Amino acid sequence: MIISALGFSMMGLFVKLASLRGFPVLEIITARAGVSLVLSYWDIRRARVAPFGFNKKILFLRGFLGFLALLAVYKSLTLLPLAEATLIQYLHPLFTAILAWHFLKEPISRETILCILLAVLGLLIITQPKSLGVQSIPTAALLIALFGAAMSGAAYTTVRYLSQKEHSSVIILYFPLICLPSTTILGWKDFIMPVGFDWLILFSIGIFTQIGQIGLTRGIALEPAGKAAAISYVQIVFAALLGIIVLGETLSLSTIIGSALIISGLLVNQLSSLKSGPLTQ
């Protein structure tokens, strides 16, 4: 899980570097989707399963929700410091819990309710609303990041539904299948030809994403889901360190306090799952 967290943190760093070099978000997603499509298809061939699955409507929905989530998450990475964008993205388990309660009839525990309250309080401290008389982070950037977390939660809800019926490699494949043509059509006018080091940056986004996904899958297989998810929150620490060391970003006191509240709530929520056994991710 630590390798997974480091992989996703490095992915976020290279997304940030690509945006600083002028690459639009749609082109960055195209690069990631291209690498993911090749690797996912290779994995399906290796597993010898039907590449397009059986429940195609829900698989398509999973891919579309994942595309919306990635679009918002990558855009937030270009607008917010690396640590803050990563932290807000990690609110997705809350949206997953709410959506799974509504659509899949999964109960919401008291720990999840506590987690939601702590997350809201932490976000209020981090964003510092103008109504409190202090400077806030850009509202548009915050809303984009929250939308990304919500769409991630929706995508994970479809994955929970599909995981009982479809091979995991097929579920993963539908993400680049939707992303690649969508970003190509929507972003071709703004395409920038990579030069030299640009190729390495864009390729690294796809590679580190795959490292993160492989580490996540194996980590959940080796550890109870609640414990594995709790360990994965070290990604927020990695993101903060990379932002400070590589990008020269700084963390305000409000960000540190708000982050502590959100992480505490997330840990309470995830560790509570150990009482009821592993969850299917």
C-alpha positions as CSV (number, residue, x, y, z in Angstrom):
1,M,0.0,0.0,0.0
2,I,2.9,2.3,0.6
3,I,4.2,1.6,-2.9
4,S,0.7,2.4,-4.2
5,A,0.6,5.6,-2.3
6,L,4.0,6.6,-3.6
7,G,3.0,5.7,-7.2
8,F,-0.1,7.9,-7.1
9,S,1.8,10.7,-5.4
10,M,4.4,10.6,-8.2
11,M,1.5,10.6,-10.7
12,G,0.1,13.8,-9.1
13,L,3.6,15.4,-9.2
14,F,4.0,14.7,-12.9
15,V,0.5,15.9,-13.7
16,K,1.5,19.1,-11.9
17,L,4.8,19.3,-13.9
18,A,3.0,18.7,-17.2
19,S,0.5,21.5,-16.4
20,L,3.4,23.9,-15.5
21,R,4.9,23.1,-19.0
22,G,1.7,24.3,-20.6
23,F,0.0,21.0,-21.4
24,P,-3.8,21.1,-21.2
25,V,-5.6,18.8,-18.9
26,L,-7.3,16.8,-21.8
27,E,-3.9,16.1,-23.3
28,I,-2.5,14.9,-20.0
29,I,-5.5,12.6,-19.6
30,T,-5.0,11.3,-23.1
31,A,-1.4,10.4,-22.3
32,R,-2.5,8.5,-19.2
33,A,-5.3,6.8,-20.9
34,G,-3.1,5.7,-23.8
35,V,-0.6,4.0,-21.5
36,S,-3.4,2.5,-19.4
37,L,-5.2,1.1,-22.5
38,V,-2.1,-0.8,-23.7
39,L,-1.3,-2.2,-20.2
40,S,-4.9,-3.1,-19.4
41,Y,-5.4,-4.9,-22.7
42,W,-2.2,-6.8,-22.2
43,D,-3.5,-7.9,-18.8
44,I,-6.8,-9.0,-20.2
45,R,-5.0,-11.1,-22.9
46,R,-2.8,-12.6,-20.1
47,A,-5.9,-13.5,-18.0
48,R,-7.8,-14.8,-21.1
49,V,-11.1,-13.3,-20.3
50,A,-13.8,-11.7,-22.6
51,P,-12.4,-8.1,-23.1
52,F,-15.8,-6.3,-23.1
53,G,-17.5,-8.1,-20.3
54,F,-21.2,-8.8,-19.9
55,N,-22.9,-5.8,-18.2
56,K,-21.9,-3.3,-20.8
57,K,-24.2,-0.5,-19.7
58,I,-22.8,-0.4,-16.2
59,L,-19.3,-0.9,-17.5
60,F,-19.8,2.1,-19.8
61,L,-21.1,4.1,-16.9
62,R,-18.1,3.2,-14.8
63,G,-15.8,4.4,-17.6
64,F,-17.7,7.7,-18.0
65,L,-17.8,8.5,-14.3
66,G,-14.1,7.7,-14.1
67,F,-13.5,10.1,-17.0
68,L,-15.4,12.9,-15.3
69,A,-13.5,12.2,-12.0
70,L,-10.1,12.2,-13.6
71,L,-10.9,15.4,-15.6
72,A,-11.8,17.2,-12.4
73,V,-9.0,15.7,-10.3
74,Y,-6.3,16.6,-12.8
75,K,-7.8,20.1,-13.3
76,S,-7.7,20.6,-9.5
77,L,-4.0,19.6,-9.5
78,T,-3.3,22.5,-11.9
79,L,-5.2,25.0,-9.6
80,L,-4.3,23.9,-6.1
81,P,-1.2,22.9,-4.2
82,L,-0.4,19.2,-4.6
83,A,-1.2,18.4,-0.9
84,E,-4.5,20.2,-0.8
85,A,-5.7,18.7,-4.2
86,T,-4.7,15.2,-3.0
87,L,-6.4,15.7,0.4
88,I,-9.8,16.8,-1.1
89,Q,-9.6,13.9,-3.6
90,Y,-9.4,11.5,-0.6
91,L,-12.9,12.5,0.4
92,H,-14.1,10.0,-2.2
93,P,-14.8,7.2,0.4
94,L,-17.5,9.5,2.0
95,F,-19.2,9.9,-1.4
96,T,-18.9,6.2,-2.0
97,A,-20.5,5.4,1.4
98,I,-23.4,7.7,0.7
99,L,-24.0,6.5,-2.8
100,A,-23.7,2.8,-1.8
101,W,-26.2,3.4,0.9
102,H,-28.7,4.9,-1.6
103,F,-28.1,2.6,-4.6
104,L,-26.7,-0.6,-3.1
105,K,-28.6,-0.4,0.2
106,E,-25.4,-0.6,2.2
107,P,-25.7,0.8,5.7
108,I,-23.9,3.9,6.9
109,S,-22.1,3.4,10.2
110,R,-21.8,5.9,13.1
111,E,-18.1,6.1,12.3
112,T,-18.9,7.2,8.7
113,I,-21.2,9.9,10.0
114,L,-18.5,11.1,12.4
115,C,-16.0,11.0,9.4
116,I,-18.4,13.2,7.4
117,L,-18.7,15.8,10.2
118,L,-14.9,15.9,10.7
119,A,-14.3,16.2,6.9
120,V,-16.8,19.1,6.7
121,L,-15.1,20.9,9.6
122,G,-11.6,20.2,8.1
123,L,-12.7,21.6,4.8
124,L,-14.1,24.7,6.4
125,I,-10.7,25.3,8.1
126,I,-8.7,24.6,5.0
127,T,-10.8,26.7,2.6
128,Q,-11.2,29.6,5.2
129,P,-14.5,31.0,3.9
130,K,-14.6,34.7,3.4
131,S,-17.6,34.9,5.8
132,L,-15.1,34.2,8.6
133,G,-13.1,37.3,7.6
134,V,-10.0,35.5,6.2
135,Q,-8.7,34.8,2.7
136,S,-10.1,31.7,1.1
137,I,-8.7,29.4,-1.5
138,P,-10.4,29.8,-4.9
139,T,-14.0,28.7,-4.8
140,A,-13.9,27.3,-8.3
141,A,-10.8,25.2,-7.6
142,L,-12.5,23.8,-4.4
143,L,-15.7,22.9,-6.3
144,I,-13.8,21.2,-9.1
145,A,-11.8,19.2,-6.5
146,L,-15.0,18.2,-4.7
147,F,-16.7,17.3,-7.9
148,G,-13.7,15.0,-8.7
149,A,-14.0,13.3,-5.3
150,A,-17.8,12.9,-5.8
151,M,-17.3,11.4,-9.3
152,S,-14.6,9.1,-7.9
153,G,-17.1,8.0,-5.3
154,A,-19.7,7.3,-7.9
155,A,-17.2,5.4,-10.0
156,Y,-16.2,3.3,-7.0
157,T,-19.8,2.5,-6.3
158,T,-20.2,1.1,-9.8
159,V,-17.0,-0.9,-9.3
160,R,-18.5,-2.4,-6.1
161,Y,-21.5,-3.5,-8.1
162,L,-19.6,-4.8,-11.1
163,S,-16.9,-6.6,-9.0
164,Q,-19.4,-9.4,-8.2
165,K,-20.0,-10.0,-11.9
166,E,-17.0,-8.9,-14.0
167,H,-13.3,-9.6,-14.1
168,S,-11.3,-6.8,-12.5
169,S,-9.2,-6.3,-15.7
170,V,-12.4,-5.7,-17.8
171,I,-13.6,-3.1,-15.3
172,I,-10.3,-1.3,-15.5
173,L,-10.3,-1.5,-19.3
174,Y,-13.5,0.5,-19.7
175,F,-11.9,3.6,-18.1
176,P,-9.3,4.2,-20.9
177,L,-11.8,3.0,-23.5
178,I,-14.0,5.9,-22.6
179,C,-11.2,8.4,-21.8
180,L,-9.1,8.1,-24.8
181,P,-11.6,8.9,-27.6
182,S,-13.3,11.5,-25.4
183,T,-10.1,13.5,-24.6
184,T,-8.9,13.1,-28.2
185,I,-12.1,14.5,-29.7
186,L,-12.5,17.3,-27.1
187,G,-8.9,18.3,-26.9
188,W,-7.3,17.9,-30.3
189,K,-7.5,21.7,-31.1
190,D,-5.4,22.5,-28.1
191,F,-2.9,19.7,-28.6
192,I,0.7,20.6,-27.9
193,M,3.5,18.4,-29.5
194,P,5.7,17.1,-26.7
195,V,9.4,17.8,-27.1
196,G,12.3,16.1,-25.3
197,F,11.7,15.8,-21.6
198,D,8.0,16.4,-22.1
199,W,7.6,12.8,-23.4
200,L,9.1,11.4,-20.2
201,I,6.8,13.5,-18.1
202,L,3.6,12.4,-19.9
203,F,4.8,8.7,-20.1
204,S,5.6,8.8,-16.3
205,I,2.0,9.8,-15.6
206,G,0.7,6.5,-17.1
207,I,3.5,4.4,-15.6
208,F,3.1,5.7,-12.0
209,T,-0.6,5.4,-12.3
210,Q,-0.2,1.7,-13.2
211,I,2.3,1.3,-10.3
212,G,-0.3,2.8,-8.0
213,Q,-3.1,0.6,-9.2
214,I,-1.0,-2.6,-9.0
215,G,0.1,-1.7,-5.5
216,L,-3.4,-1.0,-4.5
217,T,-4.8,-4.3,-5.8
218,R,-2.0,-6.4,-4.2
219,G,-2.2,-4.4,-1.0
220,I,-5.9,-5.1,-0.6
221,A,-5.3,-8.7,-1.4
222,L,-2.7,-9.0,1.4
223,E,-4.3,-6.9,4.0
224,P,-7.9,-6.4,5.3
225,A,-9.5,-3.7,3.2
226,G,-9.9,-1.3,6.1
227,K,-6.3,-1.5,7.2
228,A,-5.1,-1.3,3.6
229,A,-7.1,1.8,2.9
230,A,-5.9,3.4,6.1
231,I,-2.3,2.9,5.1
232,S,-3.0,4.5,1.7
233,Y,-3.6,7.8,3.4
234,V,0.1,8.2,3.6
235,Q,-0.3,9.5,0.0
236,I,-1.3,12.8,1.5
237,V,2.0,13.0,3.3
238,F,3.9,12.0,0.2
239,A,2.1,14.7,-1.8
240,A,2.8,17.3,0.8
241,L,6.6,16.4,0.8
242,L,6.8,16.3,-3.0
243,G,5.1,19.7,-3.2
244,I,7.5,21.2,-0.8
245,I,10.7,19.6,-2.0
246,V,10.1,19.6,-5.8
247,L,7.6,22.4,-6.4
248,G,8.6,24.8,-3.5
249,E,5.0,24.8,-2.2
250,T,4.2,25.7,1.4
251,L,1.6,24.5,3.9
252,S,-0.4,27.0,5.9
253,L,-1.4,26.4,9.5
254,S,-5.0,26.1,8.5
255,T,-4.2,23.4,5.9
256,I,-2.3,21.4,8.5
257,I,-5.1,21.6,11.1
258,G,-7.8,20.9,8.6
259,S,-5.8,18.0,7.1
260,A,-5.4,16.5,10.6
261,L,-9.2,16.6,11.1
262,I,-10.0,15.1,7.7
263,I,-7.3,12.3,8.0
264,S,-8.5,11.5,11.6
265,G,-12.1,11.1,10.3
266,L,-11.0,9.0,7.3
267,L,-8.9,6.7,9.6
268,V,-11.8,6.3,12.0
269,N,-14.1,5.4,9.1
270,Q,-11.7,2.9,7.5
271,L,-10.4,1.3,10.7
272,S,-14.0,0.7,11.8
273,S,-14.3,-1.7,8.8
274,L,-11.9,-4.1,10.6
275,K,-14.6,-4.8,13.1
276,S,-16.9,-6.2,10.4
277,G,-14.3,-7.8,8.3
278,P,-12.7,-6.9,4.9
279,L,-14.7,-4.9,2.4
280,T,-14.7,-5.6,-1.3
281,Q,-13.0,-2.7,-3.0
